[in-house]
Amino acid sequence: MAPLPLSSKLLAGAFVASGTLHLVKPNIYEPLMPDFVPRHHDVIVASGVAEIVCALGMLLPPTRRIAGLASAALLVGVFPGNLKMADDARRMGSPTFQAIAYSRLPLQIPMIQAALKAARS
């Protein structure tokens, strides 16, 4: 098995940090939740757990493939929240919030690539 690429290690670190934040301060993520998602708090907590599990799975060779694929799927799954954040930022008119919100959108691509690299390593 090939070593875990640096981009995948960075993604795992970001997942641990973000997942922990989901669990410790779930209210931060509440405004990002699209209206069609039920039980916002439960989904936020579950996604935090999923991020941490995916991160740990990418770091362990026996689970790296499935964790990399699950990580890519998770990133696709949270994309509607990123779109909502960008739309909210547009409507609010805050240039700083807009810059943050819109910069998150293209970051999904290298993050998904890093997850898929982990799955192939």
PyRosetta script that sets phi, psi and omega in degrees:
from pyrosetta import init, pose_from_sequence

init()
pose = pose_from_sequence("MAPLPLSSKLLAGAFVASGTLHLVKPNIYEPLMPDFVPRHHDVIVASGVAEIVCALGMLLPPTRRIAGLASAALLVGVFPGNLKMADDARRMGSPTFQAIAYSRLPLQIPMIQAALKAARS")
pose.set_psi(1, 135.1)
pose.set_omega(1, 179.9)
pose.set_phi(2, -71.7)
pose.set_psi(2, 153.5)
pose.set_omega(2, 176.9)
pose.set_phi(3, -66.2)
pose.set_psi(3, 155.6)
pose.set_omega(3, 179.8)
pose.set_phi(4, -68.8)
pose.set_psi(4, 125.4)
pose.set_omega(4, 179.0)
pose.set_phi(5, -61.7)
pose.set_psi(5, 152.6)
pose.set_omega(5, 180.0)
pose.set_phi(6, -56.2)
pose.set_psi(6, -42.2)
pose.set_omega(6, -179.5)
pose.set_phi(7, -60.4)
pose.set_psi(7, -34.4)
pose.set_omega(7, 178.8)
pose.set_phi(8, -73.1)
pose.set_psi(8, -36.0)
pose.set_omega(8, 175.3)
pose.set_phi(9, -64.0)
pose.set_psi(9, -42.1)
pose.set_omega(9, 178.4)
pose.set_phi(10, -63.8)
pose.set_psi(10, -40.8)
pose.set_omega(10, 177.4)
pose.set_phi(11, -62.5)
pose.set_psi(11, -43.1)
pose.set_omega(11, 178.8)
pose.set_phi(12, -60.4)
pose.set_psi(12, -42.7)
pose.set_omega(12, 177.6)
pose.set_phi(13, -62.8)
pose.set_psi(13, -42.2)
pose.set_omega(13, 178.3)
pose.set_phi(14, -64.3)
pose.set_psi(14, -38.4)
pose.set_omega(14, 178.6)
pose.set_phi(15, -65.2)
pose.set_psi(15, -40.7)
pose.set_omega(15, 178.7)
pose.set_phi(16, -63.5)
pose.set_psi(16, -45.1)
pose.set_omega(16, -179.5)
pose.set_phi(17, -64.1)
pose.set_psi(17, -48.9)
pose.set_omega(17, -178.7)
pose.set_phi(18, -66.5)
pose.set_psi(18, -42.8)
pose.set_omega(18, 179.5)
pose.set_phi(19, -61.4)
pose.set_psi(19, -40.6)
pose.set_omega(19, 177.6)
pose.set_phi(20, -63.6)
pose.set_psi(20, -42.7)
pose.set_omega(20, 178.3)
pose.set_phi(21, -62.5)
pose.set_psi(21, -37.7)
pose.set_omega(21, 176.1)
pose.set_phi(22, -57.8)
pose.set_psi(22, -38.8)
pose.set_omega(22, -176.3)
pose.set_phi(23, -80.8)
pose.set_psi(23, -35.2)
pose.set_omega(23, -175.5)
pose.set_phi(24, -84.8)
pose.set_psi(24, -37.4)
pose.set_omega(24, -177.8)
pose.set_phi(25, -134.6)
pose.set_psi(25, 65.0)
pose.set_omega(25, -177.2)
pose.set_phi(26, -61.4)
pose.set_psi(26, -24.6)
pose.set_omega(26, -178.7)
pose.set_phi(27, -63.0)
pose.set_psi(27, -23.3)
pose.set_omega(27, 177.5)
pose.set_phi(28, -61.5)
pose.set_psi(28, -34.7)
pose.set_omega(28, -174.8)
pose.set_phi(29, -88.7)
pose.set_psi(29, -13.1)
pose.set_omega(29, -177.3)
pose.set_phi(30, -53.9)
pose.set_psi(30, -45.7)
pose.set_omega(30, -178.9)
pose.set_phi(31, -66.2)
pose.set_psi(31, -16.7)
pose.set_omega(31, -178.9)
pose.set_phi(32, -82.5)
pose.set_psi(32, -14.9)
pose.set_omega(32, -172.5)
pose.set_phi(33, -73.7)
pose.set_psi(33, 122.9)
pose.set_omega(33, 174.6)
pose.set_phi(34, -63.1)
pose.set_psi(34, 149.7)
pose.set_omega(34, -177.7)
pose.set_phi(35, -60.4)
pose.set_psi(35, -29.0)
pose.set_omega(35, -176.7)
pose.set_phi(36, -75.4)
pose.set_psi(36, -9.4)
pose.set_omega(36, 179.0)
pose.set_phi(37, -85.6)
pose.set_psi(37, 123.4)
pose.set_omega(37, 179.8)
pose.set_phi(38, -80.0)
pose.set_psi(38, 161.1)
pose.set_omega(38, 171.4)
pose.set_phi(39, 47.0)
pose.set_psi(39, 61.7)
pose.set_omega(39, -174.7)
pose.set_phi(40, -48.0)
pose.set_psi(40, -50.0)
pose.set_omega(40, -176.2)
pose.set_phi(41, -60.0)
pose.set_psi(41, -45.2)
pose.set_omega(41, -179.3)
pose.set_phi(42, -63.3)
pose.set_psi(42, -39.9)
pose.set_omega(42, 179.4)
pose.set_phi(43, -67.1)
pose.set_psi(43, -39.3)
pose.set_omega(43, 178.5)
pose.set_phi(44, -62.8)
pose.set_psi(44, -47.0)
pose.set_omega(44, 179.8)
pose.set_phi(45, -64.1)
pose.set_psi(45, -44.8)
pose.set_omega(45, 179.8)
pose.set_phi(46, -62.4)
pose.set_psi(46, -38.7)
pose.set_omega(46, 180.0)
pose.set_phi(47, -70.0)
pose.set_psi(47, -32.3)
pose.set_omega(47, 174.9)
pose.set_phi(48, -63.7)
pose.set_psi(48, -45.0)
pose.set_omega(48, 177.0)
pose.set_phi(49, -62.1)
pose.set_psi(49, -43.1)
pose.set_omega(49, 179.8)
pose.set_phi(50, -61.0)
pose.set_psi(50, -41.5)
pose.set_omega(50, 178.9)
pose.set_phi(51, -61.8)
pose.set_psi(51, -44.0)
pose.set_omega(51, -179.4)
pose.set_phi(52, -66.8)
pose.set_psi(52, -43.3)
pose.set_omega(52, 178.8)
pose.set_phi(53, -63.3)
pose.set_psi(53, -43.4)
pose.set_omega(53, 178.0)
pose.set_phi(54, -62.3)
pose.set_psi(54, -42.6)
pose.set_omega(54, 179.9)
pose.set_phi(55, -60.3)
pose.set_psi(55, -49.4)
pose.set_omega(55, 179.7)
pose.set_phi(56, -63.3)
pose.set_psi(56, -39.3)
pose.set_omega(56, 179.0)
pose.set_phi(57, -64.0)
pose.set_psi(57, -36.8)
pose.set_omega(57, 177.6)
pose.set_phi(58, -67.5)
pose.set_psi(58, -28.8)
pose.set_omega(58, -178.6)
pose.set_phi(59, -78.5)
pose.set_psi(59, -20.5)
pose.set_omega(59, -178.0)
pose.set_phi(60, -101.3)
pose.set_psi(60, 119.3)
pose.set_omega(60, -176.6)
pose.set_phi(61, -52.0)
pose.set_psi(61, -40.8)
pose.set_omega(61, -178.5)
pose.set_phi(62, -64.6)
pose.set_psi(62, -25.3)
pose.set_omega(62, -176.9)
pose.set_phi(63, -111.6)
pose.set_psi(63, 4.8)
pose.set_omega(63, -172.8)
pose.set_phi(64, -60.6)
pose.set_psi(64, -43.0)
pose.set_omega(64, -177.0)
pose.set_phi(65, -62.7)
pose.set_psi(65, -52.9)
pose.set_omega(65, -178.0)
pose.set_phi(66, -66.9)
pose.set_psi(66, -36.1)
pose.set_omega(66, 179.5)
pose.set_phi(67, -68.8)
pose.set_psi(67, -37.3)
pose.set_omega(67, 176.8)
pose.set_phi(68, -64.3)
pose.set_psi(68, -44.1)
pose.set_omega(68, 177.9)
pose.set_phi(69, -65.8)
pose.set_psi(69, -40.7)
pose.set_omega(69, 178.2)
pose.set_phi(70, -65.2)
pose.set_psi(70, -37.0)
pose.set_omega(70, 178.6)
pose.set_phi(71, -64.5)
pose.set_psi(71, -42.8)
pose.set_omega(71, 177.6)
pose.set_phi(72, -62.0)
pose.set_psi(72, -43.1)
pose.set_omega(72, 178.9)
pose.set_phi(73, -64.4)
pose.set_psi(73, -39.6)
pose.set_omega(73, 178.3)
pose.set_phi(74, -61.8)
pose.set_psi(74, -42.9)
pose.set_omega(74, 179.5)
pose.set_phi(75, -64.1)
pose.set_psi(75, -38.3)
pose.set_omega(75, 175.8)
pose.set_phi(76, -66.3)
pose.set_psi(76, -39.3)
pose.set_omega(76, -178.0)
pose.set_phi(77, -66.4)
pose.set_psi(77, -32.5)
pose.set_omega(77, -179.6)
pose.set_phi(78, -87.1)
pose.set_psi(78, -6.1)
pose.set_omega(78, -178.1)
pose.set_phi(79, -57.7)
pose.set_psi(79, -38.3)
pose.set_omega(79, 176.4)
pose.set_phi(80, -57.7)
pose.set_psi(80, -34.4)
pose.set_omega(80, 176.0)
pose.set_phi(81, -65.5)
pose.set_psi(81, -37.7)
pose.set_omega(81, 177.2)
pose.set_phi(82, -68.0)
pose.set_psi(82, -38.1)
pose.set_omega(82, 176.6)
pose.set_phi(83, -64.5)
pose.set_psi(83, -41.1)
pose.set_omega(83, 178.7)
pose.set_phi(84, -62.8)
pose.set_psi(84, -42.0)
pose.set_omega(84, 179.3)
pose.set_phi(85, -61.7)
pose.set_psi(85, -41.8)
pose.set_omega(85, 178.8)
pose.set_phi(86, -64.6)
pose.set_psi(86, -40.9)
pose.set_omega(86, 179.0)
pose.set_phi(87, -66.8)
pose.set_psi(87, -41.9)
pose.set_omega(87, 176.7)
pose.set_phi(88, -60.6)
pose.set_psi(88, -42.0)
pose.set_omega(88, -179.9)
pose.set_phi(89, -63.8)
pose.set_psi(89, -39.5)
pose.set_omega(89, 178.7)
pose.set_phi(90, -62.2)
pose.set_psi(90, -43.6)
pose.set_omega(90, -178.6)
pose.set_phi(91, -70.6)
pose.set_psi(91, -32.3)
pose.set_omega(91, -179.6)
pose.set_phi(92, -74.4)
pose.set_psi(92, -30.2)
pose.set_omega(92, 177.7)
pose.set_phi(93, 81.5)
pose.set_psi(93, 5.7)
pose.set_omega(93, 178.3)
pose.set_phi(94, -76.9)
pose.set_psi(94, 115.0)
pose.set_omega(94, -178.9)
pose.set_phi(95, -59.3)
pose.set_psi(95, -37.8)
pose.set_omega(95, -179.8)
pose.set_phi(96, -67.2)
pose.set_psi(96, -47.1)
pose.set_omega(96, 179.2)
pose.set_phi(97, -62.7)
pose.set_psi(97, -39.9)
pose.set_omega(97, 178.0)
pose.set_phi(98, -62.2)
pose.set_psi(98, -44.6)
pose.set_omega(98, -179.3)
pose.set_phi(99, -60.5)
pose.set_psi(99, -44.0)
pose.set_omega(99, 179.3)
pose.set_phi(100, -65.6)
pose.set_psi(100, -48.4)
pose.set_omega(100, -175.9)
pose.set_phi(101, -63.6)
pose.set_psi(101, -45.0)
pose.set_omega(101, -177.9)
pose.set_phi(102, -73.9)
pose.set_psi(102, -28.2)
pose.set_omega(102, 179.0)
pose.set_phi(103, -70.6)
pose.set_psi(103, -24.3)
pose.set_omega(103, 178.8)
pose.set_phi(104, -68.4)
pose.set_psi(104, -30.3)
pose.set_omega(104, -174.3)
pose.set_phi(105, -61.9)
pose.set_psi(105, -55.2)
pose.set_omega(105, -179.8)
pose.set_phi(106, -70.7)
pose.set_psi(106, -18.0)
pose.set_omega(106, 177.4)
pose.set_phi(107, -66.3)
pose.set_psi(107, -21.3)
pose.set_omega(107, 178.6)
pose.set_phi(108, -60.3)
pose.set_psi(108, -34.5)
pose.set_omega(108, -176.4)
pose.set_phi(109, -63.3)
pose.set_psi(109, -55.4)
pose.set_omega(109, 179.2)
pose.set_phi(110, -65.9)
pose.set_psi(110, -27.1)
pose.set_omega(110, 177.2)
pose.set_phi(111, -68.4)
pose.set_psi(111, -42.4)
pose.set_omega(111, 176.7)
pose.set_phi(112, -64.7)
pose.set_psi(112, -40.9)
pose.set_omega(112, 177.1)
pose.set_phi(113, -60.2)
pose.set_psi(113, -41.1)
pose.set_omega(113, 179.3)
pose.set_phi(114, -64.3)
pose.set_psi(114, -39.5)
pose.set_omega(114, 177.8)
pose.set_phi(115, -64.0)
pose.set_psi(115, -42.6)
pose.set_omega(115, 179.7)
pose.set_phi(116, -69.2)
pose.set_psi(116, -32.9)
pose.set_omega(116, 174.5)
pose.set_phi(117, -62.8)
pose.set_psi(117, -41.5)
pose.set_omega(117, 177.5)
pose.set_phi(118, -60.0)
pose.set_psi(118, -42.3)
pose.set_omega(118, -179.4)
pose.set_phi(119, -63.5)
pose.set_psi(119, -30.7)
pose.set_omega(119, -178.8)
pose.set_phi(120, -89.2)
pose.set_psi(120, -11.2)
pose.set_omega(120, -175.6)
pose.set_phi(121, -86.3)
pose.dump_pdb("model.pdb")
